Amino acid sequence: MSVIETTPSREGLPLLVIPNCVPVMVKAFRALLPEFDGLCRVRLFTDTMLDEDILARRMKGADSVIVVGFHVSDDLLKTMSQTVRCIAFGGTGVDNYVNLEKAHEYGIRICNIVHYGDAAVAEHAIALLMEITRRVGEMNADMHEGEWQPLNGTELYGKTMGIVGFGGIGQWVARIAHGFGMHVKVWSHHPHVEEMQQIQAASVESIHDLFESSDVVSFHLAYNRHTKGIVTADDLAALRKGAIVINTARAELIEKGALAHRLEKGDIFAGLDVFDTEPMPEVDPLRVVPNTILTPHAAWCTDQAVHNAVRQCVDSIRDFYAGKATNVVV
Amino acid sequence: MSVIETTPSREGLPLLVIPNCVPVMVKAFRALLPEFDGLCRVRLFTDTMLDEDILARRMKGADSVIVVGFHVSDDLLKTMSQTVRCIAFGGTGVDNYVNLEKAHEYGIRICNIVHYGDAAVAEHAIALLMEITRRVGEMNADMHEGEWQPLNGTELYGKTMGIVGFGGIGQWVARIAHGFGMHVKVWSHHPHVEEMQQIQAASVESIHDLFESSDVVSFHLAYNRHTKGIVTADDLAALRKGAIVINTARAELIEKGALAHRLEKGDIFAGLDVFDTEPMPEVDPLRVVPNTILTPHAAWCTDQAVHNAVRQCVDSIRDFYAGKATNVVV
């Protein structure tokens, strides 16, 4: 563990604490720290720490905090409320990590970050899909073993891409799919008439309809109590032979265990970046079912998305001290 | 080896011979053979045979021939000219495989197939590119070993895609790249004003300019005496740090040995489907240079492209017997 501090001697300035971090973000934070000059001191802890007591000690005396990937329990929030007036959360779904009502009671401003990883996640969804349709990773491994064994592929052109959820990421996937010459179908709570017209996308009434009529289904829904298990075993049963399921959103959107069970049949494909338990246990049904491409929750993790995330956290805190409001949730 | 024959007893009908084949095509041919009923007999040899004497014997008495992937030497063409009146070649660049002038002298119609694999090759170019930017194949192999090790990626969005050659495949790649939100630059012998406007593509004066100003360079030129070695070591030297070279066209477009040499420096990436010697020798510099994704000339090989290729060969021969002209080169 190391600590990076800016102007620690200027105790008259308020204190921003970043009490834990991930390696890929440290460099991006360091590059932006000069933007706090004259506004606040910064104390950045560079290790991935999840122990609540240690986090609490690290945040002692902080006026503002950037939260990178740890849950803020109600107890921790209470402790923080003694001094903290602003929390910038390094993700979108902050309501799963912080009790927003209590934060509001304590008078703590909560900020999140938005759309920082839309391109990253959308492109990863397509990358998962293309490893299924073209098997480049598989052939590349063979080639580096000295082999020469072409594998047959299948084309995306002319196929139907069914998109579950049409927010920033879903729309991004839809535009890429349209560029491939795919037909796009969308199931969404919200109408997006203009965005759908631009890519000649069709709307479907139910998730079940989407599963019945798509060659590829890709999930781009936020996870909350309304969407938990929204994709059922019955929906999965409706998939055509050879259909492809892509999940870069949340495993919990699918009825627990239903996808592994459906994949065992061997007549569909899946590309998955998200799982019920992360990190995935070494032994897990999804590691052994056929036709399944797996990545370890890496979709969001591009240089650009990390930069965007850090940029927005820094903006939220800087604007808090400057008397402006950026990405304020409560 | 097996032989499939239709109506062999109807000797009054002319004879189409397909004297060799590849496994992936046999099924597609079989499905279309009924279209020759009443027009000609068909004799289809299902093995991959390249021996010229054996091929000559197999084609004895043929009025028409479909050539799948073997070179027709001038000697073989002379032998064939005794009876053959039409050759349908199962590829686009037939001038590299058959002496067109001599065929014309003999009065043999030569047909080729066009754009059958545009989508297949364009999508494979993108699949190679995405294994470089997102490493799904690599992470998937790790995941199936029980690991959990996210790798950092990079985004295509906002990057510049430089396309060398703007025929059917180049244009297809450009449309996909545009869907990803990439900027597209094109170097081409021919103006394609409308196609370029549709995707806001910019034209560059020289290949060197394209290499200097692109994040990704993808080759989509036909190979002939004008394009042999058209990409030089000097062009490759102009690539930016982190640039990506994609080649799904022909290895001979690049000055011999120059790409492997450039890759040894370790500051650029490549995704390659084509090589100077195919199948690639077990020991080859490209198998060991860093940052290089390899596939064994598999870009064209999708179910749809194979179907399109066979479809067009069948159309050419059927229309020859029906007194019509389809895909006639000479």
Interface residues (C-beta under 8 A of the other chain):
Chain A: V24 A119 A120 E123 H124 I126 A127 L128 M130 E131 T133 R134 R135 V136 G137 E138 M139 N140 A141 D142 M143 H144 G146 E147 W148 Q149 P150 L151 N152 G153 T154 E155 L156 Y157 G158 R175 I176 A177 H178 G179 F180 G181 G271 E278 P279 M280 E282 V283 R287 I293 L294 T295 P296 H297 A298 C301 T302 D303 Q304 A305
Chain B: V24 A119 A120 E123 H124 I126 A127 L128 M130 E131 T133 R134 R135 V136 G137 E138 M139 N140 A141 D142 M143 H144 G146 E147 W148 Q149 P150 L151 N152 G153 T154 E155 L156 Y157 G158 R175 I176 A177 H178 G179 F180 G181 G271 E278 P279 M280 E282 V283 R287 I293 L294 T295 P296 H297 A298 C301 T302 D303 Q304 A305
